[in-house]
Amino acid sequence: MINQSNLPTRAAVVQAAPILFDRDATVEKTVKLIKEAGREGTKLILFPEAFIPAYPRGLSFGAVVGSRSEKGRELWQLYWENSVDIPSPATETLGKASKEAGAYTAIGVIERDPRGKGTLYCTLLYFGPDGSLLGKHRKLKPTASERIVWGEGNGTTLTVLDTEIGKIGGLICWENYMPLARMAMYNHGVEIFLAPTADARDTWQATMSHIACEGRCFVLGCNQFVTKDMYPDSLPGIDELANQPDIMSRGGSVIISPMGKILAGPLFNREGILYADLDRTEVVKGKMDFDVIGHYARPDIFHLTIANQPLPIKIK
């Protein structure tokens, strides 16, 4: 008898650019891409980090040590105005698209703090095939100048969804370099590890392969493809991009098996959607000789304590 839970699941990784700094137009583009992936029988769709409304690559927001500029504050205001409230009409639209596609969808957004007109978070949203918003993860540690525009998340949003297609969870960009953050995800038995990013370097590919082999899980790496001419000419601070390359982010999206085999990609220098069929039996087979939270864990020596970490979210 065939175990239905072990049938391969088609996954999609969307490498695309937002309509930069335009939330509503980017939501519209996202819906079209979800529909496109859904037509391929996809049950899991991943979008890049900070897809709505933008990853503000190349921009300083007028900030140097000891001072901030008025033009930088104008850029911040535009960024804030086009960021995402949770919940909001934007999230409702994304949920509806996920329902129509019959797929789980994970998408990077810039989230506005609901308590006031202030902090933004780099957040990964999870939508279910019923259209509901199932969970979110706020980036724990923005990197370098990202700290000027994004706040820090905490352990309460280290989200893992326990679904019929497997346990789904992930980390954003350089959180994946944090060993204890990875262990937090492994500790919940993650089987499909999502890694939306803004890192297009060759070295990032090695990180994706390492996580797959370390966690014995499928890894979906997802980045944007962005060119300089996609930035609005009217953007405050646009002159800062004068010395930037024409291709601001070349992509590098990839799908990797629990044994480190590349199933799709890496995709560079263009928009596109990668597809792969994920066979959950490969997770079990991979753990025969290495289980990072089982027979390779050595709990008699090592202990992991995570403040305020939630239990996995069980999807009925």
C-alpha positions as CSV (number, residue, x, y, z in Angstrom):
1,M,0.0,0.0,0.0
2,I,1.3,3.5,-0.9
3,N,1.8,5.8,2.0
4,Q,0.2,9.0,0.7
5,S,2.2,11.2,3.1
6,N,5.4,10.0,1.3
7,L,4.4,10.9,-2.2
8,P,6.6,13.6,-3.7
9,T,5.6,17.2,-3.2
10,R,6.3,19.7,-6.0
11,A,7.9,22.8,-4.7
12,A,8.6,26.1,-6.5
13,V,11.2,28.8,-5.8
14,V,10.4,32.2,-7.4
15,Q,13.3,34.3,-8.4
16,A,11.9,37.7,-9.3
17,A,12.1,41.4,-8.5
18,P,9.4,43.4,-6.8
19,I,8.0,46.6,-8.2
20,L,10.5,48.4,-6.1
21,F,9.1,50.5,-3.2
22,D,5.5,49.9,-4.4
23,R,3.6,47.6,-2.1
24,D,0.4,47.4,-4.1
25,A,2.0,46.8,-7.4
26,T,4.3,44.1,-5.9
27,V,1.4,42.3,-4.3
28,E,-0.3,42.3,-7.8
29,K,2.9,40.8,-9.3
30,T,3.1,38.3,-6.5
31,V,-0.4,37.1,-7.1
32,K,0.4,36.5,-10.8
33,L,3.5,34.5,-9.9
34,I,1.6,32.4,-7.3
35,K,-0.9,31.6,-10.0
36,E,1.8,30.6,-12.4
37,A,3.5,28.3,-9.9
38,G,0.1,26.9,-8.9
39,R,-0.7,25.8,-12.5
40,E,2.3,23.5,-12.3
41,G,0.8,21.5,-9.5
42,T,3.0,23.2,-6.9
43,K,2.2,22.6,-3.2
44,L,4.8,24.9,-1.7
45,I,5.9,28.3,-3.1
46,L,8.8,30.4,-1.8
47,F,9.5,34.0,-2.5
48,P,12.7,36.0,-1.6
49,E,13.6,38.0,1.4
50,A,12.0,41.5,1.6
51,F,10.1,40.9,-1.6
52,I,7.4,43.4,-0.6
53,P,8.1,46.2,-1.0
54,A,11.9,45.9,-1.6
55,Y,15.3,45.0,-0.3
56,P,16.8,48.5,-0.3
57,R,20.2,47.4,-1.7
58,G,22.7,50.2,-2.3
59,L,20.8,52.9,-0.2
60,S,22.1,54.4,3.0
61,F,19.0,56.1,4.2
62,G,21.2,59.1,4.8
63,A,22.7,57.6,7.9
64,V,26.3,57.9,9.1
65,V,27.6,57.6,12.6
66,G,26.4,60.7,14.5
67,S,23.9,62.1,12.0
68,R,21.0,61.4,9.6
69,S,19.9,63.4,6.6
70,E,16.5,64.8,5.7
71,K,16.6,63.0,2.3
72,G,17.2,59.7,4.2
73,R,14.2,60.3,6.3
74,E,12.1,60.9,3.2
75,L,13.3,57.6,1.9
76,W,12.4,55.9,5.2
77,Q,8.9,57.4,5.0
78,L,8.4,56.0,1.5
79,Y,9.7,52.6,2.6
80,W,7.4,52.7,5.7
81,E,4.4,53.8,3.7
82,N,4.8,50.8,1.3
83,S,5.5,48.2,4.0
84,V,3.0,45.6,5.2
85,D,0.6,45.6,8.1
86,I,-0.3,42.2,9.5
87,P,-3.2,41.6,8.9
88,S,-4.1,43.9,6.1
89,P,-5.7,43.9,2.6
90,A,-2.3,43.0,1.3
91,T,-2.1,39.8,3.4
92,E,-5.7,38.9,2.6
93,T,-4.9,39.2,-1.1
94,L,-1.8,37.0,-0.7
95,G,-3.8,34.4,1.3
96,K,-6.5,34.3,-1.4
97,A,-3.9,33.7,-4.1
98,S,-2.5,30.8,-2.0
99,K,-5.9,29.3,-1.7
100,E,-6.6,29.5,-5.4
101,A,-3.3,27.8,-6.1
102,G,-3.9,25.2,-3.4
103,A,-0.4,25.7,-2.0
104,Y,1.5,26.8,1.0
105,T,3.2,30.1,0.2
106,A,6.1,31.7,2.1
107,I,7.0,35.3,1.2
108,G,9.4,37.9,2.6
109,V,7.8,41.2,3.5
110,I,8.8,44.3,5.4
111,E,6.4,44.3,8.3
112,R,5.2,47.5,10.2
113,D,5.1,47.3,13.9
114,P,1.3,47.6,14.7
115,R,1.9,49.6,17.9
116,G,2.9,52.8,16.2
117,K,4.5,54.5,13.3
118,G,7.9,53.2,13.9
119,T,9.9,50.0,13.7
120,L,10.0,47.8,10.6
121,Y,10.8,44.1,10.6
122,C,12.2,41.8,7.9
123,T,9.6,39.1,8.1
124,L,8.8,35.8,6.4
125,L,5.0,35.1,6.2
126,Y,3.5,31.6,5.9
127,F,0.1,31.2,4.1
128,G,-1.8,27.9,3.9
129,P,-3.6,26.3,1.0
130,D,-6.9,27.4,2.7
131,G,-5.8,31.0,2.5
132,S,-5.1,31.5,6.2
133,L,-2.0,33.3,7.5
134,L,-0.4,30.4,9.5
135,G,2.6,32.1,11.0
136,K,5.5,34.5,10.6
137,H,9.2,34.8,11.4
138,R,10.9,38.0,12.1
139,K,14.6,38.2,11.2
140,L,16.6,37.8,14.5
141,K,19.6,39.8,13.5
142,P,19.7,42.3,10.6
143,T,23.2,42.5,9.1
144,A,25.4,45.6,9.0
145,S,23.4,48.6,7.6
146,E,20.2,46.7,7.6
147,R,20.1,47.5,11.3
148,I,19.4,51.1,10.5
149,V,16.0,50.2,9.0
150,W,14.9,46.9,10.6
151,G,14.4,45.9,14.1
152,E,15.4,42.6,15.7
153,G,13.0,39.6,16.0
154,N,13.0,37.2,18.9
155,G,12.5,33.5,19.7
156,T,8.7,33.7,19.7
157,T,8.7,33.6,15.8
158,L,11.1,30.7,15.2
159,T,8.2,29.2,13.2
160,V,7.9,25.6,12.0
161,L,4.7,24.4,10.4
162,D,3.8,20.7,10.8
163,T,1.9,20.0,7.6
164,E,0.7,17.1,5.5
165,I,3.6,17.8,3.1
166,G,6.3,17.9,5.8
167,K,7.6,20.2,8.5
168,I,8.3,23.6,7.0
169,G,10.4,26.3,8.5
170,G,13.3,28.5,7.8
171,L,15.6,31.4,8.5
172,I,16.2,34.6,6.6
173,C,19.5,35.4,4.9
174,W,22.5,35.5,7.3
175,E,20.5,34.0,10.1
176,N,21.5,30.8,8.3
177,Y,25.1,31.5,9.4
178,M,24.0,31.4,13.1
179,P,24.6,27.8,14.3
180,L,22.2,28.0,17.2
181,A,19.4,29.4,15.1
182,R,19.9,26.5,12.7
183,M,19.8,24.1,15.6
184,A,16.5,25.6,16.8
185,M,15.0,24.7,13.5
186,Y,16.5,21.2,13.5
187,N,15.2,20.7,17.0
188,H,11.7,21.0,15.7
189,G,12.4,18.4,13.0
190,V,12.3,20.7,10.0
191,E,12.1,18.7,6.8
192,I,11.8,21.5,4.2
193,F,14.1,24.3,5.2
194,L,13.4,27.7,3.6
195,A,16.2,30.2,3.1
196,P,15.0,33.5,1.5
197,T,18.0,35.7,1.1
198,A,19.6,38.8,-0.5
199,D,23.0,37.1,-0.8
200,A,24.0,36.3,-4.5
201,R,27.6,35.3,-3.9
202,D,29.0,32.0,-4.9
203,T,29.8,31.3,-1.2
204,W,26.1,31.3,-0.4
205,Q,25.7,28.1,-2.5
206,A,28.1,26.3,-0.1
207,T,25.9,27.4,2.8
208,M,22.8,26.0,1.2
209,S,24.5,22.7,0.6
210,H,25.9,22.6,4.1
211,I,22.5,23.1,5.7
212,A,21.0,20.4,3.6
213,C,23.6,17.9,4.7
214,E,23.7,19.1,8.3
215,G,20.0,19.0,8.8
216,R,19.3,16.2,6.4
217,C,16.5,18.3,5.0
218,F,15.5,19.8,1.7
219,V,16.7,23.4,1.3
220,L,15.0,26.0,-0.8
221,G,17.2,29.0,-1.3
222,C,15.5,32.0,-2.9
223,N,16.9,35.4,-4.0
224,Q,15.8,38.3,-6.1
225,F,17.0,39.3,-9.5
226,V,17.2,43.1,-9.6
227,T,18.8,45.5,-12.0
228,K,19.6,49.2,-11.3
229,D,17.1,50.5,-13.9
230,M,14.3,48.9,-11.8
231,Y,14.7,51.6,-9.1
232,P,12.2,54.5,-9.5
233,D,13.9,57.6,-10.8
234,S,12.1,59.7,-8.2
235,L,13.4,57.7,-5.3
236,P,15.0,59.9,-2.6
237,G,18.7,59.1,-2.6
238,I,18.7,57.5,-6.1
239,D,21.9,59.3,-6.8
240,E,23.7,56.9,-4.4
241,L,23.3,54.2,-7.0
242,A,25.4,55.9,-9.6
243,N,28.4,53.7,-9.0
244,Q,26.5,50.5,-8.4
245,P,26.6,47.7,-11.1
246,D,23.8,47.4,-13.6
247,I,22.8,44.0,-12.0
248,M,22.2,44.8,-8.4
249,S,21.3,41.2,-7.4
250,R,22.0,38.3,-9.8
251,G,19.9,35.7,-7.9
252,G,21.3,32.3,-7.2
253,S,18.1,30.5,-6.2
254,V,18.5,26.8,-5.7
255,I,16.8,23.6,-4.4
256,I,18.9,21.0,-2.7
257,S,18.2,17.5,-1.4
258,P,18.9,16.2,2.1
259,M,22.1,14.6,0.8
260,G,23.3,17.8,-0.8
261,K,22.3,17.0,-4.4
262,I,21.2,20.0,-6.4
263,L,17.7,19.4,-7.7
264,A,17.2,22.7,-9.4
265,G,19.3,25.7,-10.1
266,P,21.2,27.7,-9.2
267,L,19.6,30.3,-11.3
268,F,21.6,33.4,-12.1
269,N,21.1,36.7,-14.1
270,R,17.4,36.4,-14.8
271,E,13.9,36.0,-13.3
272,G,12.4,32.6,-13.3
273,I,10.8,29.9,-11.3
274,L,12.6,26.7,-10.2
275,Y,10.6,23.5,-9.6
276,A,11.5,20.2,-7.9
277,D,9.7,17.2,-6.6
278,L,10.5,16.6,-2.9
279,D,10.5,13.0,-1.8
280,R,10.1,12.9,2.0
281,T,11.6,9.4,2.1
282,E,15.0,11.1,1.3
283,V,14.9,12.8,4.7
284,V,14.6,9.5,6.5
285,K,17.2,7.8,4.3
286,G,19.6,10.6,5.0
287,K,19.3,10.3,8.7
288,M,20.5,6.7,8.7
289,D,24.1,7.8,9.3
290,F,23.6,11.4,10.5
291,D,20.8,12.8,12.7
292,V,21.8,16.2,14.1
293,I,19.1,16.0,16.9
294,G,19.2,12.3,17.4
295,H,22.2,9.8,17.5
296,Y,24.6,12.6,16.5
297,A,23.4,15.1,19.1
298,R,25.4,14.1,22.3
299,P,22.9,15.6,24.8
300,D,25.2,14.4,27.6
301,I,27.6,17.1,26.5
302,F,25.6,19.8,24.7
303,H,22.5,21.6,25.7
304,L,20.5,24.1,23.6
305,T,18.2,26.6,25.4
306,I,16.0,29.0,23.4
307,A,14.1,31.8,25.0
308,N,10.4,32.0,24.2
309,Q,10.5,29.4,21.5
310,P,7.1,28.2,20.4
311,L,6.1,24.7,19.7
312,P,5.7,23.6,16.0
313,I,2.3,24.7,14.5
314,K,0.3,21.6,13.7
315,I,-1.8,22.1,10.6
316,K,-4.9,19.9,10.6
